[in-house]
Each structure stands twice: as structure tokens, then as C-alpha cells.
Amino acid sequence: MTNVSDAPLSGRSATKPPAPVWPIVGLVCLAQFMMVLDVSIVNVALPAMESALRLGAEGLQWVVNGYILTFAGFLLLGGRAADLYGRRRTFIAGLAVFAIASLAGGLATTPELLIAARAIQGLGAAVVAPATLTILTTSIPAGATQAKAIATWGAVGAAGGAVGSLAGGLLTDYLSWRWILLINAPIGVIAIIAALRLLAESRDLGTRRLDLTGAITVTVGLSALEFGVLQTPAYGWGSARALIPMIVGVLALATFVLVQARFAPAPLMPLRVFRARSVSGALLVQFLLGAAGFAVWYFLSLYMQQVLHYSALQAGLAFLPHTLAIIVASKATPRLVARVGLRPLLAAGALISAAGFAWQATITPESGLLTGIVLPGVLITGGMGLSSAPIAMAAMAGVGPGEAGLVSGILNSSRQIGGSLGLAALTTLAAAHTGTPTSGYALAFGVCAGVVAAGAVAVLALPKPRTYVPDAHDRRHGK
């Protein structure tokens, strides 16, 4: 399989001179930030939405889950579309869908309109998110600059979840809940204009046929599986409302694999990508870290607002050290990878995060802000920051440019599905635990520590090629 660091860029426009690197990085990071931010930003605005539109408990659940469902369900299809139809074109189309849906959601006057807008937002995000990483790896030659760009992308994406609570609190308290959606529209327009000016078109120079059967089965499978998982906190893992869609999802995904292996002339997901240990190993690590990572913001938000009685804005401000830890750790990864290697750094990041989860599992109603939230949280998110970019580097190093969007979509799907499965299991576990709510949260954090430690062990599945060292390309060319 062609390594991305050795392969030429595919389909690059011959008439448009290449744009400076860092404006492109800024553009794709802005887009990635918007997509991740909207997973969490609505949480603190839910009471205000309920007051304005009378959504009810189930409606509030679907304001959050509608976005997550379509985001996870269409990620793989969105990633493949970028390879087949052009990364620039797909990126701009996804931004347009996201911006229009955000505007519609911000202006919604009924619960149905708001939930539909959130679902369409998730569809746009599923197209944009995998395109962001693909644009970086196909626009910037492998080497130190690309490693720094991916580290920046990883930092911004990881920080999105933390910033969402703060941004949601500020906008809801000082403007209106509608602005958590409306603000995406002008930002989306700016991003589209920048994309038209900065990005050259590139795509897979091979077939442009879309595997329709594969697209339908994988989208139905991921969506049904995600839908079933989202029912578990309310109805339990053994309920028909959870089990039936999960079974449908598993059967659809099994059909998808069979179609890809035996019947598709131009498969949506060539199974050969999993033969590369760099890809399969990175997906396993991403799944395990994602399964624990989503729990940080969820359980700490509940702990601060329900146990410590913080306001939404106070809870958002308490997450600032977490955000800074992610950014600092992620920005340090290119230098650290060059010094210690990708696998050791990835394992160290996972172990640091596991230690933070173990500390977080000691929380009580009397725990203070510093030792109960900030310090263990900085370890958790700092470790995640050290791991985020190396996972992407490992996965993308094992594929050629023509499959970069596909692997990016799979990587995002692995994180999203892992996070959803993990959060559903952990919330069920915490709710079933007898005692105070805090003891349930502590149990969930303890389980997270074990899951992330398993992620550190899973790093051993990754190979150790020289191409993981971010400045190897520069050394080969005497720079």
C-alpha cells in the first residue's frame, strides 16, 4: 500500500497556485472546531430551549441526539465522497449544509423544526469533518510542517468539546439560546469564501463511481446502531427499543462487509485498508480512548451543576484549564514524536490520561475545585491531547491520498461510535449504582481509567515504520 508520505498529491489543480500552508490549516481547523463544538454546545442551553419551545424530555433528548445520530451515521460516506468527488467541492458543500441548517435551527419556532435542523447539521458535519484531515494530508507534503498542522488540527478538535460548555453558557446567558446555532451561519459563510480562495481541488484519480449498496448498508447500520445505543440510558440495554435497532445495525454492517468483500466492483470501503496495521491499530486505540473521552465533559458537567451547584457559566469556566491542557499538549506533539517516537508518545499520553481518570474517580461531594476537578482533569485532557494527533498520524501514514478521506471518515466514526457506546454504558452503570450520584460518577471515572489503560496496551498493535517520524521527509531531502 502506498504510504501517504511518499505518494504524489492527486488531482491538484494545475491552474491555481498553491496557497500558503497556515491559512489552509486555519481554515480546516475552524471548520473542525465548529463540527465538534456543536456536539456539546447545546447542553447548557437545553433548559432555555425547553422554556421557549416546550420540547419535553424526549424532545430535549433529540435536540442532542439528532445531531449525533446523523453525524455518526454519515461519517464514512462523507469521507469517501471527499475522495471521489473532490475534497474542496465536498468541503464547501458540507459547510453550506451546516450553515443553512444552523440558521434554520436558530430561527425554529416548533420542536419539530429544531430537531430536523439539528439532524441536518449533523449531516453537514459528517461531510466536513473527514474532509478537514484529508485536506491537510493531501495539501501539505509529509514532514515537519504536516506534523505540526495535524497537531494543530488535533488540538482544535479536542478543545471543541471543552469550549462548547463555556460558549453555550456565555451565549445563552448574555444573548439567547438561538445564538448557539445562529452564530454558525456567518462563520460558515466566511469559511466558504476562504475555501474558494485558498483550496485547490483534489480527488482520487481512479473511479468516480459510488458504491450505492455499500453506502446504504453502512449508513443504515451505523445510524441504527447509534440509535439503539442512544436509547439505553432511558430504557436499558435489554429493552426492545434499544435491542431491535442495535440488531438491525449489526446485521446491516455485516451485510456491508459482505458486499465490500465479495460483490462491490468499486467498494465504498476497500477492506484492504485494514490490512495495514497502522490503520487497524489506530482505529482500535481511537475507539478505546473515545469510549472514555466523551465521559469527561458529561459527568463533570453533572457533578459541577448538580452536586456543587455551579451555574452553567461557572461550569464552563471551570473547564478552561482542561482546554488549555489539550492545546498545550497537542502543540507539543510534533517535537515529542521526533524525540521519542510515535508509539511511546501515544502510550504515554494514554497512561497519563488513565492516571487522571483514576484520580478523578476519588471525587466526593466535598472535593474542591482544584483537587476535585482541575488537576485530575488536566491530566485526563493533557494525555488525550498528546494522543490525538499521533493517532491521526499513524492512521494516515498507512494509506495513499486516494483513500485518505475514507480512512479519515473511519477514524472519526471510530471515535464517535466509541464515545457513544462508552457514554451510554457508563451512564447506565452510574445510574444503576446505589448510593449518592457522586459515587456513580466516581465509578464511571474508574471504569474510564481501565478503558484508557487498555488503549495504552493497544498501542502495541501499531507498527514502527520510519515514516512516523514527522521530519523524516525533510531529512531525506537534506533540509
Helices and strands as residue ranges (DSSP letters): H 21-40, G 43-45, H 46-53, H 56-85, H 87-106, H 111-139, H 144-174, H 179-182, H 184-198, H 212-235, H 240-258, I 259-263, G 271-275, H 277-302, I 303-307, H 312-318, H 320-340, H 342-360, H 369-369, I 370-374, H 375-396, G 401-403, H 404-432, H 437-458, G 459-461, G 466-468, H 472-476
